[in-house]
């Protein structure tokens, strides 16, 4: 293998003795590359590394991009202890590749390549097997003459669903490596433009003397330039703070305009504005005939007030006035609200179901209202005078007392804290 590569390199060096000044990848050219090299199989395939022989043929769409078809052949054998009945394998690799050339106008042209094809392994005395293969790698072309170059390539082949001797029960992906040297022959392509032919030198002939100048025409004073005009409008003329309005303006016989507040604008246009207070927009335009101004007013109203309020509801077990832990988060929301708005007051109303006498339930409903009031005072520091507790026995039920579910809903407190207007 080494002797063959050295022989190829020696021949190319002799060929390079007759170099030319211009060597490059040519757009629209065809190329053929016979090559030799080495082929390394994945360890899982248990096949010996061997010599590789092949050919590439392609077409360059531009100086940078090209496409190639690749075919190569490898004759190999299994590694020691593998496949005793089969002694030789014929391996064929074939695919199409896309190439990208760097520095296409130089003598040394590196490139990247990627493509897709297949690999066929044909063992002696057995059925052949083919699998799809992705390729990726790169190489170089070194031009010895205008259309002949030494070419080197390296490719990684990713082969899909290959059954390997190490595990014949399942398919797996393997990697093979190609490396090769060859001779690239380039045909056709765009030729460099011919050198421009110098124009013939023509001796200058002295021009004839000019005719006498005509009599000057009478001077007529030009008419004065027309006076400029302008107009500006705003839509809508009244907005709420935070909303936008549209300014639109036109002008005639003008060269430059400004809108204040704002700055320089085109002589005819529109734009969106968002003033925070009542504003007068003044359009000033200048032209050869003078200056013109016009204005438009926009009224900005304050946004309406926003109401904020909170309602608290807590249910109790039968004959109990103890606040259950599952309501602590709801009560915390009310406590945070009362701390944020320290001027808000409210009433906590307690209720019961209809089990027992009215008088007994009056006391129980009062205890329930007091329990929530004390929880807010103790845990959130609410001033006592801001909260009122009031019991209502089993008045004002929110559900029927004929069912257990309805009675559970009636064992409750309700707290409505006054609404707050945020400005």
ROVOTI-331698 format. One line per field, with one value per residue (C-alpha): residue number from 1; y, z, x. Coordinates in nm, 3 decimals, always signed. Layout:
// ROVOTI-331698
numar c(NUM, ...)
py c(Y, ...)
pz c(Z, ...)
px c(X, ...)
END
This chain:
// ROVOTI-331698
numar c(1, 2, 3, 4, 5, 6, 7, 8, 9, 10, 11, 12, 13, 14, 15, 16, 17, 18, 19, 20, 21, 22, 23, 24, 25, 26, 27, 28, 29, 30, 31, 32, 33, 34, 35, 36, 37, 38, 39, 40, 41, 42, 43, 44, 45, 46, 47, 48, 49, 50, 51, 52, 53, 54, 55, 56, 57, 58, 59, 60, 61, 62, 63, 64, 65, 66, 67, 68, 69, 70, 71, 72, 73, 74, 75, 76, 77, 78, 79, 80, 81, 82, 83, 84, 85, 86, 87, 88, 89, 90, 91, 92, 93, 94, 95, 96, 97, 98, 99, 100, 101, 102, 103, 104, 105, 106, 107, 108, 109, 110, 111, 112, 113, 114, 115, 116, 117, 118, 119, 120, 121, 122, 123, 124, 125, 126, 127, 128, 129, 130, 131, 132, 133, 134, 135, 136, 137, 138, 139, 140, 141, 142, 143, 144, 145, 146, 147, 148, 149, 150, 151, 152, 153, 154, 155, 156, 157, 158, 159, 160, 161, 162, 163, 164, 165, 166, 167, 168, 169, 170, 171, 172, 173, 174, 175, 176, 177, 178, 179, 180, 181, 182, 183, 184, 185, 186, 187, 188, 189, 190, 191, 192, 193, 194, 195, 196, 197, 198, 199, 200, 201, 202, 203, 204, 205, 206, 207, 208, 209, 210, 211, 212, 213, 214, 215, 216, 217, 218, 219, 220, 221, 222, 223, 224, 225, 226, 227, 228, 229, 230, 231, 232, 233, 234, 235, 236, 237, 238, 239, 240, 241, 242, 243, 244, 245, 246, 247, 248, 249, 250, 251, 252, 253, 254, 255, 256, 257, 258, 259, 260, 261, 262, 263, 264, 265, 266, 267, 268, 269, 270, 271, 272, 273, 274, 275, 276, 277, 278, 279, 280, 281, 282, 283, 284, 285, 286, 287, 288, 289, 290, 291, 292, 293, 294, 295, 296, 297, 298, 299, 300, 301, 302, 303, 304, 305, 306, 307, 308, 309, 310, 311, 312, 313, 314, 315, 316, 317, 318, 319, 320, 321, 322, 323, 324, 325, 326, 327, 328, 329, 330, 331, 332, 333, 334, 335, 336, 337, 338, 339, 340, 341, 342, 343, 344, 345, 346, 347, 348, 349, 350, 351, 352, 353, 354, 355, 356, 357, 358, 359, 360, 361, 362, 363, 364, 365, 366, 367, 368, 369, 370, 371, 372, 373, 374, 375, 376, 377, 378, 379, 380, 381, 382, 383, 384, 385, 386, 387, 388, 389, 390, 391, 392, 393, 394, 395, 396, 397, 398, 399, 400, 401, 402, 403, 404, 405, 406, 407, 408, 409, 410, 411, 412, 413, 414, 415, 416, 417, 418, 419, 420, 421, 422, 423)
py c(+0.000, +0.250, +0.169, +0.244, +0.582, +0.678, +0.587, +0.806, +1.101, +1.071, +1.085, +1.392, +1.575, +1.514, +1.641, +1.958, +2.056, +2.218, +2.443, +2.734, +3.066, +3.018, +2.727, +2.727, +2.555, +2.664, +2.716, +2.485, +2.237, +1.855, +1.652, +1.290, +1.155, +0.799, +0.725, +0.465, +0.456, +0.265, +0.151, +0.088, -0.108, -0.065, -0.299, -0.455, -0.577, -0.778, -0.712, -0.635, -0.287, -0.311, -0.116, +0.074, +0.156, +0.387, +0.679, +1.007, +1.203, +1.537, +1.877, +2.224, +2.446, +2.745, +2.807, +2.698, +2.434, +2.101, +1.756, +1.415, +1.051, +0.816, +0.444, +0.235, -0.129, -0.311, -0.678, -0.787, -1.082, -1.139, -1.087, -1.394, -1.627, -1.475, -1.647, -1.965, -2.073, -1.743, -1.632, -1.332, -1.031, -0.793, -0.452, -0.187, +0.172, +0.410, +0.744, +1.103, +1.397, +1.777, +1.965, +2.316, +2.460, +2.720, +2.960, +2.832, +3.067, +2.950, +2.661, +2.487, +2.441, +2.278, +2.155, +1.994, +1.709, +1.532, +1.289, +0.972, +0.635, +0.269, -0.008, -0.361, -0.646, -0.955, -1.252, -1.556, -1.845, -1.629, -1.377, -1.010, -0.741, -0.366, -0.077, +0.301, +0.507, +0.877, +1.030, +1.338, +1.468, +1.683, +1.706, +1.922, +1.976, +2.100, +2.214, +2.132, +2.263, +2.457, +2.146, +1.873, +1.851, +1.616, +1.532, +1.397, +1.283, +1.157, +1.036, +0.901, +0.658, +0.614, +0.291, +0.226, -0.101, -0.321, -0.676, -0.736, -1.059, -0.940, -0.946, -1.116, -1.078, -0.706, -0.433, -0.144, +0.159, +0.133, +0.380, +0.315, +0.540, +0.612, +0.793, +0.830, +1.008, +1.060, +1.274, +1.529, +1.603, +1.912, +1.963, +2.269, +2.548, +2.923, +3.074, +3.402, +3.708, +3.808, +4.110, +4.429, +4.547, +4.900, +5.155, +5.304, +5.639, +5.909, +6.235, +6.527, +6.787, +7.144, +7.240, +7.525, +7.862, +7.909, +8.118, +8.463, +8.472, +8.556, +8.871, +8.829, +8.763, +9.017, +8.939, +8.860, +8.860, +8.523, +8.524, +8.512, +8.160, +8.056, +8.096, +7.773, +7.625, +7.363, +7.183, +6.952, +6.744, +6.509, +6.206, +6.160, +6.507, +6.374, +6.066, +5.898, +5.915, +5.620, +5.608, +5.720, +5.973, +6.015, +6.337, +6.386, +6.681, +6.803, +7.099, +7.256, +7.453, +7.359, +7.203, +7.117, +7.092, +7.048, +6.943, +7.073, +6.906, +6.653, +6.764, +6.750, +6.562, +6.501, +6.760, +6.516, +6.227, +6.103, +5.966, +5.830, +6.036, +5.953, +6.278, +6.268, +6.609, +6.850, +6.935, +7.171, +7.038, +7.310, +7.237, +7.484, +7.450, +7.654, +7.697, +7.934, +8.150, +8.187, +8.011, +7.868, +7.735, +7.542, +7.369, +7.099, +7.040, +6.707, +6.688, +6.421, +6.299, +6.117, +5.746, +5.645, +5.531, +5.162, +4.987, +4.723, +4.514, +4.174, +3.921, +3.652, +3.327, +3.058, +2.742, +2.563, +2.214, +2.135, +2.311, +2.450, +2.801, +2.702, +2.835, +2.535, +2.549, +2.513, +2.868, +3.030, +3.126, +3.290, +3.485, +3.592, +3.753, +3.959, +4.048, +4.163, +4.371, +4.540, +4.615, +4.761, +4.983, +5.078, +5.299, +5.016, +4.884, +4.594, +4.366, +3.989, +3.819, +3.473, +3.212, +2.856, +2.578, +2.519, +2.240, +2.361, +2.661, +3.006, +3.147, +2.885, +2.936, +3.313, +3.269, +3.014, +3.245, +3.532, +3.311, +3.220, +3.585, +3.671, +3.381, +3.518, +3.876, +3.770, +3.570, +3.882, +4.100, +3.852, +3.730, +4.044, +4.329, +4.476, +4.740, +4.605, +4.916, +4.849, +4.511, +4.439, +4.085, +4.014, +3.684, +3.609, +3.258, +3.055, +3.352, +3.415, +3.055, +3.018, +2.655, +2.421, +2.300, +1.976, +1.814, +1.768, +1.942, +2.243, +2.268, +2.260, +2.562, +2.751, +2.705, +3.003, +3.357, +3.622, +3.937, +4.217, +4.486, +4.821, +4.886, +5.108, +5.343, +5.328, +5.643)
pz c(+0.000, +0.098, -0.218, -0.440, -0.275, -0.308, -0.679, -0.730, -0.547, -0.751, -1.078, -0.966, -0.861, -1.209, -1.364, -1.150, -1.322, -1.599, -1.385, -1.516, -1.358, -1.338, -1.141, -0.978, -0.941, -1.244, -1.240, -1.490, -1.504, -1.484, -1.283, -1.265, -0.986, -0.987, -0.641, -0.410, -0.033, +0.281, +0.434, +0.808, +0.932, +1.266, +1.533, +1.569, +1.205, +1.266, +0.917, +0.831, +0.715, +0.341, +0.028, -0.145, -0.518, -0.667, -0.882, -0.832, -1.102, -1.048, -1.165, -1.017, -1.020, -0.899, -0.783, -0.431, -0.473, -0.654, -0.659, -0.703, -0.747, -0.564, -0.609, -0.442, -0.390, -0.100, -0.091, +0.273, +0.510, +0.865, +1.161, +1.335, +1.487, +1.302, +1.034, +0.970, +0.676, +0.488, +0.404, +0.170, +0.138, -0.151, -0.019, -0.248, -0.137, -0.358, -0.286, -0.395, -0.218, -0.202, -0.188, -0.067, -0.178, +0.023, -0.159, -0.503, -0.697, -0.522, -0.613, -0.279, -0.241, +0.080, +0.086, +0.299, +0.177, +0.293, +0.128, +0.134, -0.036, +0.057, +0.136, -0.003, +0.163, -0.062, +0.121, -0.070, -0.052, +0.119, +0.042, +0.001, +0.232, +0.164, +0.403, +0.376, +0.464, +0.547, +0.467, +0.611, +0.584, +0.375, +0.177, -0.053, -0.419, -0.503, -0.866, -1.048, -1.377, -1.489, -1.484, -1.294, -0.916, -0.643, -0.435, -0.079, +0.093, +0.435, +0.503, +0.802, +0.691, +0.928, +0.822, +0.934, +1.072, +1.020, +1.162, +1.313, +1.411, +1.774, +1.799, +1.519, +1.702, +1.654, +1.411, +1.507, +1.354, +1.273, +1.158, +0.874, +0.775, +0.421, +0.335, -0.020, -0.263, -0.627, -0.937, -1.014, -1.385, -1.459, -1.794, -1.935, -1.715, -1.748, -1.903, -1.778, -1.978, -2.248, -2.182, -2.314, -2.652, -2.626, -2.831, -3.125, -3.060, -3.271, -3.319, -3.201, -3.459, -3.345, -3.340, -3.559, -3.391, -3.222, -3.392, -3.255, -2.943, -3.005, -2.867, -2.507, -2.461, -2.263, -1.889, -1.761, -1.383, -1.258, -1.081, -0.700, -0.548, -0.424, -0.054, +0.153, +0.320, +0.595, +0.801, +1.106, +1.276, +1.576, +1.605, +1.853, +2.002, +2.354, +2.504, +2.843, +2.994, +2.857, +2.524, +2.188, +1.934, +1.568, +1.431, +1.054, +0.852, +0.494, +0.336, -0.006, -0.151, +0.143, +0.176, +0.547, +0.844, +1.223, +1.478, +1.832, +2.071, +1.860, +1.597, +1.224, +1.010, +0.645, +0.464, +0.455, +0.702, +1.025, +1.359, +1.689, +2.009, +2.375, +2.574, +2.952, +2.972, +2.748, +2.460, +2.162, +1.862, +1.628, +1.266, +1.119, +0.752, +0.540, +0.165, -0.100, -0.053, +0.326, +0.646, +0.752, +1.087, +1.204, +1.530, +1.681, +2.045, +2.226, +2.564, +2.810, +3.073, +3.394, +3.396, +3.602, +3.961, +4.031, +4.304, +4.518, +4.780, +4.952, +5.081, +5.339, +5.399, +5.662, +5.753, +6.091, +6.225, +6.411, +6.751, +6.702, +6.688, +6.606, +6.284, +6.085, +5.941, +5.583, +5.603, +5.729, +5.377, +5.299, +5.626, +5.548, +5.224, +5.427, +5.681, +5.408, +5.251, +5.585, +5.647, +5.297, +5.335, +5.703, +5.686, +5.585, +5.843, +5.827, +5.998, +6.050, +6.054, +6.217, +6.135, +6.235, +6.107, +6.265, +6.501, +6.857, +6.993, +6.845, +7.166, +7.180, +6.814, +6.868, +7.117, +6.892, +6.587, +6.796, +6.908, +6.548, +6.440, +6.744, +6.662, +6.315, +6.449, +6.717, +6.459, +6.243, +6.544, +6.690, +6.372, +6.156, +6.408, +6.297, +6.538, +6.726, +6.659, +6.284, +6.313, +6.442, +6.519, +6.505, +6.544, +6.361, +6.496, +6.207, +6.021, +5.656, +5.553, +5.221, +5.174, +5.291, +5.651, +5.553, +5.431, +5.594, +5.300, +5.332, +5.708, +5.658, +5.426, +5.684, +5.965, +5.852, +5.888, +5.617, +5.616, +5.365, +5.390, +5.229, +4.877, +4.820, +4.524, +4.385, +4.208)
px c(+0.000, +0.274, +0.475, +0.174, +0.111, +0.480, +0.474, +0.166, +0.325, +0.648, +0.458, +0.262, +0.582, +0.730, +0.407, +0.429, +0.757, +0.547, +0.326, +0.125, +0.046, -0.333, -0.488, -0.832, -1.171, -1.375, -1.750, -1.923, -1.632, -1.639, -1.387, -1.265, -1.042, -0.903, -0.767, -0.612, -0.609, -0.689, -1.019, -1.067, -1.371, -1.547, -1.410, -1.753, -1.737, -1.414, -1.275, -0.913, -0.801, -0.716, -0.629, -0.908, -0.940, -1.199, -1.302, -1.489, -1.674, -1.841, -1.954, -1.880, -2.189, -1.987, -1.630, -1.736, -2.008, -1.981, -2.142, -1.974, -2.051, -1.810, -1.739, -1.468, -1.380, -1.211, -1.110, -1.073, -1.089, -1.207, -0.981, -0.839, -1.100, -1.397, -1.613, -1.405, -1.630, -1.585, -1.236, -1.281, -1.514, -1.575, -1.687, -1.840, -1.906, -2.106, -2.269, -2.331, -2.164, -2.189, -1.854, -1.776, -1.438, -1.248, -1.009, -1.123, -0.890, -0.571, -0.340, -0.412, -0.791, -0.921, -1.280, -1.554, -1.777, -2.094, -2.332, -2.537, -2.520, -2.479, -2.230, -2.259, -2.064, -2.043, -1.884, -1.768, -2.016, -2.280, -2.553, -2.452, -2.592, -2.641, -2.706, -2.746, -2.440, -2.391, -2.051, -1.878, -1.524, -1.296, -0.976, -0.765, -0.677, -0.327, -0.301, +0.021, -0.117, -0.419, -0.644, -0.450, -0.423, -0.309, -0.616, -0.638, -0.962, -1.071, -1.428, -1.616, -1.890, -2.187, -2.358, -2.716, -2.860, -2.551, -2.555, -2.210, -2.037, -2.020, -2.402, -2.596, -2.930, -2.971, -2.874, -2.647, -2.475, -2.102, -1.835, -1.585, -1.291, -1.166, -0.842, -0.717, -0.484, -0.567, -0.520, -0.793, -0.851, -1.063, -1.244, -1.421, -1.554, -1.556, -1.244, -1.094, -1.197, -0.944, -0.727, -0.884, -0.756, -0.616, -0.802, -0.610, -0.455, -0.618, -0.437, -0.641, -0.733, -0.765, -1.134, -1.253, -1.293, -1.629, -1.894, -1.957, -2.173, -2.538, -2.685, -2.800, -3.171, -3.368, -3.377, -3.726, -3.772, -3.909, -4.247, -4.235, -4.257, -4.602, -4.677, -4.663, -4.973, -5.011, -5.274, -5.248, -5.523, -5.537, -5.769, -5.928, -5.912, -5.988, -5.816, -5.774, -5.425, -5.225, -5.411, -5.265, -5.385, -5.285, -5.137, -5.179, -5.053, -5.017, -4.839, -4.794, -4.502, -4.276, -3.930, -3.900, -4.138, -4.125, -4.387, -4.348, -4.330, -4.142, -3.894, -3.830, -4.085, -4.168, -4.380, -4.678, -4.713, -4.875, -4.757, -4.889, -4.852, -4.926, -4.934, -4.980, -5.149, -5.340, -5.105, -5.103, -4.908, -4.777, -4.675, -4.424, -4.325, -4.084, -4.061, -3.925, -4.234, -4.212, -4.324, -4.662, -4.789, -5.095, -5.186, -5.409, -5.507, -5.551, -5.727, -5.605, -5.851, -5.758, -5.847, -6.156, -6.091, -6.045, -6.239, -6.067, -6.249, -6.222, -6.477, -6.390, -6.579, -6.497, -6.697, -6.703, -6.766, -7.090, -7.112, -6.755, -6.610, -6.251, -6.091, -5.968, -5.611, -5.734, -5.875, -5.554, -5.442, -5.778, -5.771, -5.410, -5.532, -5.781, -5.510, -5.270, -5.549, -5.630, -5.261, -5.218, -5.526, -5.507, -5.817, -6.054, -6.304, -6.546, -6.798, -6.757, -7.102, -7.139, -7.408, -7.515, -7.736, -8.081, -7.973, -8.051, -8.240, -8.224, -8.075, -7.799, -7.715, -7.706, -7.421, -7.245, -7.266, -7.124, -6.832, -6.755, -6.746, -6.529, -6.288, -6.212, -6.188, -5.937, -5.735, -5.695, -5.604, -5.354, -5.181, -5.182, -5.180, -5.515, -5.645, -5.954, -6.163, -6.144, -6.326, -6.680, -6.810, -7.184, -7.377, -7.704, -7.798, -7.945, -8.089, -8.003, -7.913, -7.729, -7.843, -8.118, -8.087, -8.265, -7.939, -7.599, -7.433, -7.662, -7.612, -7.232, -7.257, -7.469, -7.210, -7.005, -6.884, -6.896, -6.683, -6.733, -6.467, -6.544, -6.417, -6.118, -6.073, -5.720, -5.606)
END
